[in-house]
Amino acid sequence: MLVSVVVIFYVVYRDTGTELRAQIDRDVAGDTGQLAQTLRPHAGQSATQIAATMRRYVQAQPYVSTSTLLFVLVPGASAAFNHPEIVAGPILDDGETAAQQAVEHQSARRLLVPDLGYTDLAVPDIGSMRILERAVRVGGLRVVVGAGEPLETVERAQNGVARTFVLAGVLTFALALLASYLAGARVSAPLRRMASVATRVDAGELEPRMHAPAGAGEVRTLAEAFNNMLDRLTTELKGQREFIADASHELRTPITVIRGQLEVLAAEENPSAADVRRAEQHVQREITRISRLIDDLLLLAQAEHRDFLRPEPIELQKFVEQLWDGISLTAERRFELGSVPQGTLYADPDRLAQALRNLARNAIGQTADDAGLVGLEVDEPAPGRIRFVVIDDGPGIPPAERERVFERFHRTDPARSRDRGGAGLGLAIVRAIAEAHQGVVRAVEPPPGVAGARVELILPGFQPSRAPRRASRAPVL
C-alpha cells in the first residue's frame, strides 16, 4: 500500500505541475503574440519611437502578483518593461541591503539579454518565472518581445497535493496497519493454537485435536484435514499395536511349545527314540506354523508395494477349473463348481489363485468332514467385472462380524484351535490382494432359507469372449 501511495502521489504531483505549466505556457504565448501584433503597425519608425510606443503600451498594463510580466527589447533603444523596478536604479526595498539589491539587479539584467524560447528564470522580488521570448521583424529592426508568469501557482498546487497526500496517506496507512494487524491476529490466533497442537502431537500425544473456527475458510479446512489425519493416524497406530501384539502372541505359542518339548527331552538323561520322534513331530509342526505365519506377514507387508502384482491376461474358464481341481484334493468335502464365463481376465494369476485358495480354505475350516459343502460360483455382475463367490454350508458369519473377518488376526470363534483356524491372516490377505487389483471382497447375506457363509471377490479387467459357454460341470465329490 505504501508503494502504491508513493506511485500515485508521484503521478498526480507530476501531472499537476505539468498541467499548470502547460497553461502558463499557453498564457505567455498569447501575451507575446499580442505584443507582436501591436508592433507590426509601427514598421518604418525609428528604434527610439518604437521603444517609446511600446513602453507606453506595456506600462499601461502594470505588473502585479496576479498579472503577466511584459517587456520589449528594441535594438539601439532602452528596454520597455511593465515592471521597470526589476532592472531600474538602486532603489532599496525594505529589509534589503545595498549588496542584496545589487545581486538582485545583476540577476534581473539577464532579461536584457535576448534568450529566445521558453526559459525558467529567478526574478528578484517575484521568484521563479516562466519566460517566453520571440523575435519580431519590424521594418528593418529585429525586436524581441517577451512575457512571463510566476511559477508560484505551480509550486502552491504541488505543495497542496503533497500536503493532501501526506495527511491522507498517513491516515490511510495507519488504518491499513490497524486493519492488517486485526486481520493478521484473527488469522494467526487459530494458527498459533494449531501449531501448539502440532507440537504436542510431535511430542507423542495423539489425543489433542485442532479447534476448527466457525464458518468456511482455509483455516477451518486445514483444521479439519489435520484432525482427519490425526484420526487416521490414531487408528493406524492402534491397528499396528494390535497387529504387533497379535503377531507376538501367535509367535509366542509355537515357541512355547518348542521350548517345552526341548525341556522335556533335556529332563531325561537317556530319552527313548519314541520320545525324540514325538518331540520332533511337535517341533516340526510348530516350525511349519511359524514359517506360514512369517510368509503371511511378509505378504501383507509387500501388498503396499507397487510391484506386488504382476498382472497378465488369464483365460478365465481354464484357470478356474484347474485351480478348483487342485483345491478339491486338499480335503474331504463336497466341492461344487458352477458355470464359468468364457473370457479373459487381466490379473495376477498367482495372487488370484492365492486369494481363492484362502477363501476355499476358510470355507473348508467352517464345514464338517465328508458331508460339508464348499462351492464356487463365477459370474459377470457388471460389464468388465467378474465375481467369484465362495459358499459353504457351515455355521455362517454373524452380521456383526462380516466386516471384521477381513482384519488381521481376527477369528469369529476365538475358541477354535490354531491347527484348524490358522493365525487369522487368510482373509486379510484376500482383502489385500483384492484392493491391489482395484477390486473388493465382502461377506454377504446368503439367500433366504440357505445356511452357511457367502464371500464375494469382485475384480475389474474382465473381457468376455463371444464363444458360447460350456456346460456346467458336475459336482466334484
Steps between C-alpha positions, in 0.01 A plus 500: 500500500785737580659437160163554330446829683848620405445413134160671492644806675783522247260476205253755639781735609662489156170530312391797710827686433498406131142614449554835674827565317328421171228753588765761585677426171176561312440825687847646436482386136179698461654807666810496279277458196300806602822703540610391152166613354541838671847546344415430135315832427813694602721373219711788359533683831832551673618283785446782747145555383417129514649469849302802625176366352548152650600649836170685517317182396653266756495755781127538439483141628699528823631177653340363818538161663205361306588648160759437228847653467528670157817637343631609159869515399559743214854513352658843550240610755419439864289198594134538586368316812164513673695438824801729453617468860658163435761655270484863618732701722615432852173543687527299819214273607406486865721260689758462221856621506672669210700183434185287484340752267804493276486121473133517408561765235782293357263202467223717353729643231502152341160603362677766291690229312276333238445125562238380255259225601374381838725538804464487877661801668523613860383863499567726804196572717288265285664160521524235235327600175416328174634732223430485125696724260428535127675700225275723288613674177377864503618665182877472510511434874507161680301566819473243779171483690460300820247402763527312825283365778603394849526127567371556850161359407669177387696478822189574709296237319774238530553584865125465557505158331796400716329612821177325404680178417708514815195546722280253312787255456594502867136451602442228237825324587418510871155356434651237271753403767226473759275297270793277400591444863142409591464273198839343563420446867169339408671264256814435701319427829351169377825426318691542827255267672544253216877528530469427871295188426752394235780541754317274745442243226867518408580425863301177476147601607229395256198602707490881444301632206497834325203728558347588165372862503143562395428579138668388183858585424848365448574482874191288565585276206855462631374419852257239372764342277746490791240346731412241238869422463532460877193273510643285226843500660348400834310219333808384312718505810235315696483244223878470496511448875230237479674342204832483686328363810312237299810405300700472820227281651485279192878457502521452875271193497708278266821622661360399839414156363848456354661608824282260697592207279870580528472531878327161515779341301765677707343373821560139395854364514437235234184589309352221295474510125121532528534806722745656257270432204201637689690816591625532142146479366381772738797725417461448123129582521566822693785598267267451206244722672763769565618485138143531372436796731820675389413444135154650555644801682752558222224477242290761682802728525570461125137580414577872530782486244445591136653175374269286714300400192619368166179502299457320170207375288345187651271258314241500775316170443816289474661679793202448734447136408864407555512694828182342631622151406808558714299639794261201493792269579592680823209381716208255517209729414223534243665737256274663241590732214237689305525616140788734423469784244732473204734794460826655606575652841793740536641415843793343684436123471711408803339757731149420373559129558629575849188707580262230376693229687476702822126544455459128430722408796290723723183332373655157556581595857135597560346176371478144620716221360367302202149649492598868510421708190764732350398663173619765254275706277638733232292759316516845341313750726577799276677563169874460541478344849510141620369362830626192684262377771624238746217333693479242777233343718677565830373713788536817296635841594301715745395836350710690756809305396468527121732800479736406781581155357734672254706659778836353589502229770122515534308179562122473522547222755799567731459155655594323179843337499780649298551173325161538334452872501847630419629836614209699360692651207339313210209737437721804568726378218194460275400862565855622431503313167154631407591860577827466306286400197269801560234250602300418810433202725205475735291256699135520400169369625416159348166460320193441720480143625866428423743440785873562503732777389526685170814702414527699176822605327431754222780607263513731197675427173276226357452478124238241399541295184232441239528124519204319665537396858587146584254289691514504876729249655367230716585522870842370590460258790 
